[in-house]
Amino acid sequence: MNKQKINNQAFTLIELIIVITILAIL
């Protein structure tokens, strides 16, 4: 369960970076 939590946090961070990058491009 701990590994899944860490994976979820990593995915959220990556998604956040992608969204910020897209907003920056726009």
C-alpha contacts under 8 A as a table, 3 or more apart, distances in Angstrom:
res1	aa1	res2	aa2	distance
1	M	4	Q	5.15
1	M	5	K	6.36
2	N	5	K	5.10
2	N	6	I	6.33
3	K	6	I	5.17
3	K	7	N	6.16
4	Q	7	N	4.99
4	Q	8	N	6.12
5	K	8	N	5.08
5	K	9	Q	6.28
6	I	9	Q	5.14
6	I	10	A	6.23
7	N	10	A	5.08
7	N	11	F	6.17
8	N	11	F	5.10
8	N	12	T	6.15
9	Q	12	T	5.09
9	Q	13	L	6.19
10	A	13	L	5.09
10	A	14	I	6.20
11	F	14	I	5.07
11	F	15	E	6.07
12	T	15	E	5.08
12	T	16	L	6.07
13	L	16	L	5.05
13	L	17	I	6.25
14	I	17	I	5.13
14	I	18	I	6.20
15	E	18	I	5.06
15	E	19	V	6.16
16	L	19	V	5.17
16	L	20	I	6.18
17	I	20	I	5.11
17	I	21	T	6.05
18	I	21	T	5.04
18	I	22	I	6.16
19	V	22	I	5.13
19	V	23	L	6.15
20	I	23	L	5.07
20	I	24	A	6.04
21	T	24	A	4.97
21	T	25	I	6.22
22	I	25	I	5.13
22	I	26	L	6.26
23	L	26	L	5.07
